[in-house]
Amino acid sequence: MSIEKIRKTGCLILIGVFGMVVIQLAAPVILGILVQGAALVVPLAVYHFFVKEKWRVKLVRENENAYGNRKADHKVSHESKQKSKETGQKENLFDDNRNPFGEYGDLEAEMSEEDMVKDDWTAAWYEEQGKDKILEIVMKLMKREIGEFWIRKDGICNIRTGKGYRRTGTIPGFFETDKKRLIQLLEDDGIVAADQGKYLHVTWVR
């Protein structure tokens, strides 16, 4: 065997031994990288295929079912109208025990609830600031021997003079109040008020 072959054989053996040692040392690192990668990829894959795609399929099916139901209802309605035309009869609005006043009933209930909220807000506003501000204007006008004033919708108060109306004060938050409730509250405190449309007339002279 020549020296060159012996040298190549020795190099191959050394490379193999080095590779075995490197693999033994690098195996934990490589395994750790694979485990970390799997820990990151697996949850994303589960979310994508079993959550995101599942909900997408569910939404598509629900939309298809809703479209099918609407199409069937439209077909039935069309057939019913066609049949009514053929028989010369008008569609009965009171079929299927429908309540033609149901929507109006719901609207009245909603308006009533809004009125209650506005009524409560008016009472709270009157106790917190409205009463003091109105009485302040009343006392100021009483000193001037004036027995009435008018409140505009924006809360500006005016008195009548020989040269027309003059501003005498402002009541913040007045435009949000319920006028009927405010009149009741004022009457409880001995002040007479009347809603005149654009103005609320206030007087304490009976």
C-alpha positions as CSV (number, residue, x, y, z in Angstrom):
1,M,0.0,0.0,0.0
2,S,1.4,3.4,-1.0
3,I,1.9,6.2,1.4
4,E,-0.7,8.3,-0.5
5,K,-3.5,5.7,0.1
6,I,-2.5,5.4,3.7
7,R,-2.8,9.1,4.1
8,K,-6.3,9.2,2.4
9,T,-7.5,6.4,4.5
10,G,-6.3,8.1,7.7
11,C,-8.0,11.3,6.6
12,L,-11.3,9.5,6.0
13,I,-11.1,7.8,9.4
14,L,-10.3,11.1,11.1
15,I,-13.2,12.8,9.3
16,G,-15.6,10.0,10.3
17,V,-14.5,10.2,13.9
18,F,-14.8,14.0,13.9
19,G,-18.3,13.7,12.4
20,M,-19.4,11.2,15.0
21,V,-18.1,13.5,17.8
22,V,-19.8,16.6,16.2
23,I,-23.1,14.7,15.8
24,Q,-23.0,13.6,19.4
25,L,-22.4,17.2,20.6
26,A,-24.8,18.8,18.1
27,A,-27.7,16.3,18.5
28,P,-29.2,18.0,21.6
29,V,-29.0,21.4,19.9
30,I,-30.6,20.0,16.7
31,L,-33.3,18.2,18.7
32,G,-34.0,21.3,20.7
33,I,-34.5,23.4,17.5
34,L,-36.8,20.8,16.1
35,V,-38.9,20.7,19.3
36,Q,-39.1,24.5,19.4
37,G,-40.1,24.6,15.8
38,A,-42.8,22.0,16.3
39,A,-44.1,23.8,19.4
40,L,-44.5,26.9,17.2
41,V,-45.9,25.3,14.1
42,V,-48.3,22.8,15.6
43,P,-50.6,25.4,17.4
44,L,-50.7,27.5,14.4
45,A,-51.6,24.6,12.2
46,V,-54.3,23.5,14.7
47,Y,-55.8,27.0,14.8
48,H,-55.7,27.4,11.0
49,F,-57.3,24.0,10.1
50,F,-59.6,23.3,13.1
51,V,-60.6,26.8,14.2
52,K,-60.3,29.3,11.4
53,E,-61.3,27.0,8.5
54,K,-64.0,25.3,10.6
55,W,-65.7,28.7,11.4
56,R,-65.3,29.7,7.7
57,V,-67.0,26.5,6.5
58,K,-69.7,27.1,9.2
59,L,-70.4,30.6,8.1
60,V,-70.6,29.6,4.4
61,R,-73.1,26.9,5.3
62,E,-75.2,29.3,7.4
63,N,-75.2,31.8,4.5
64,E,-76.2,29.1,2.0
65,N,-79.0,27.9,4.3
66,A,-80.2,31.5,4.9
67,Y,-80.1,32.2,1.2
68,G,-82.1,28.9,0.6
69,N,-84.7,29.9,3.1
70,R,-85.1,33.4,1.7
71,K,-85.4,31.9,-1.8
72,A,-88.0,29.4,-0.6
73,D,-90.0,32.1,1.2
74,H,-89.8,34.3,-1.9
75,K,-91.1,31.4,-4.0
76,V,-94.0,30.7,-1.6
77,S,-94.9,34.4,-1.5
78,H,-94.8,34.7,-5.3
79,E,-96.9,31.6,-5.7
80,S,-99.4,33.0,-3.1
81,K,-99.7,36.3,-4.9
82,Q,-100.0,34.6,-8.3
83,K,-102.8,32.4,-6.9
84,S,-104.5,35.4,-5.5
85,K,-104.4,37.1,-8.8
86,E,-105.8,34.0,-10.5
87,T,-108.7,33.7,-8.1
88,G,-109.3,37.5,-8.1
89,Q,-109.0,37.7,-4.3
90,K,-106.9,40.2,-2.4
91,E,-104.3,39.1,0.1
92,N,-105.6,39.0,3.6
93,L,-103.4,41.1,5.8
94,F,-104.6,39.4,8.9
95,D,-103.5,35.8,7.9
96,D,-101.2,33.8,10.2
97,N,-102.6,35.7,13.2
98,R,-100.3,38.7,12.4
99,N,-100.7,41.8,14.5
100,P,-100.6,44.8,12.2
101,F,-100.1,47.1,15.3
102,G,-97.2,45.2,16.7
103,E,-94.5,47.5,15.3
104,Y,-96.5,50.6,16.6
105,G,-96.8,48.9,20.0
106,D,-93.0,48.4,20.2
107,L,-92.5,52.0,19.1
108,E,-94.8,53.3,21.8
109,A,-93.0,51.2,24.4
110,E,-89.6,52.6,23.3
111,M,-90.9,56.2,23.3
112,S,-92.3,55.6,26.8
113,E,-88.9,54.4,28.0
114,E,-87.2,57.4,26.5
115,D,-89.7,59.7,28.2
116,M,-89.0,58.1,31.5
117,V,-85.2,58.5,31.1
118,K,-85.7,62.2,30.1
119,D,-88.1,62.7,33.0
120,D,-85.5,61.3,35.5
121,W,-82.8,63.4,33.9
122,T,-84.9,66.5,34.2
123,A,-85.6,65.9,37.9
124,A,-81.9,65.3,38.6
125,W,-80.8,68.4,36.7
126,Y,-83.4,70.5,38.5
127,E,-82.2,69.4,41.9
128,E,-78.5,69.8,41.0
129,Q,-78.4,73.1,39.2
130,G,-81.6,74.1,37.5
131,K,-83.5,75.1,40.7
132,D,-80.8,77.3,42.1
133,K,-80.3,79.1,38.8
134,I,-84.0,79.7,38.3
135,L,-84.4,80.9,41.9
136,E,-81.4,83.2,41.5
137,I,-83.1,84.9,38.5
138,V,-86.4,85.1,40.3
139,M,-84.8,86.8,43.3
140,K,-83.0,89.2,41.1
141,L,-86.2,90.2,39.3
142,M,-88.2,90.5,42.5
143,K,-85.8,93.1,43.7
144,R,-86.5,95.0,40.5
145,E,-90.3,94.4,41.0
146,I,-90.5,92.3,37.9
147,G,-92.9,89.3,38.2
148,E,-92.1,87.2,35.2
149,F,-89.6,86.2,32.6
150,W,-89.4,83.9,29.5
151,I,-86.9,81.1,28.9
152,R,-85.9,80.3,25.3
153,K,-85.2,76.8,24.1
154,D,-81.5,77.4,24.3
155,G,-81.8,78.4,28.0
156,I,-81.5,82.2,27.6
157,C,-83.9,84.1,29.8
158,N,-85.5,87.4,28.7
159,I,-87.7,90.0,30.4
160,R,-90.2,92.3,28.7
161,T,-89.4,96.0,28.7
162,G,-90.7,99.1,27.0
163,K,-88.1,98.7,24.3
164,G,-88.7,95.0,23.8
165,Y,-87.2,91.9,25.3
166,R,-83.9,92.1,27.2
167,R,-81.7,89.3,28.4
168,T,-81.5,88.7,32.1
169,G,-79.6,85.4,32.5
170,T,-78.9,81.9,31.1
171,I,-79.9,78.5,32.4
172,P,-77.3,75.8,31.3
173,G,-78.8,72.4,30.3
174,F,-82.3,73.8,29.9
175,F,-82.6,72.6,26.3
176,E,-82.3,69.0,27.3
177,T,-85.1,69.0,29.9
178,D,-88.6,67.7,29.6
179,K,-90.8,70.7,29.8
180,K,-93.8,69.0,31.3
181,R,-91.8,67.5,34.1
182,L,-90.0,70.9,34.7
183,I,-93.3,72.7,35.0
184,Q,-94.4,70.2,37.6
185,L,-91.2,70.7,39.6
186,L,-91.5,74.5,39.4
187,E,-95.1,74.4,40.6
188,D,-94.0,72.3,43.6
189,D,-91.8,75.2,44.5
190,G,-94.5,77.8,44.1
191,I,-93.5,79.0,40.7
192,V,-96.1,79.0,37.8
193,A,-94.8,78.0,34.4
194,A,-96.5,77.5,31.1
195,D,-95.1,76.1,27.8
196,Q,-95.7,78.6,25.0
197,G,-93.9,76.7,22.3
198,K,-90.7,78.6,21.6
199,Y,-90.6,79.9,25.2
200,L,-91.4,78.7,28.7
201,H,-93.2,81.5,30.6
202,V,-92.2,81.7,34.3
203,T,-94.0,83.8,36.9
204,W,-94.5,83.8,40.7
205,V,-97.3,86.4,40.7
206,R,-100.7,84.8,41.1
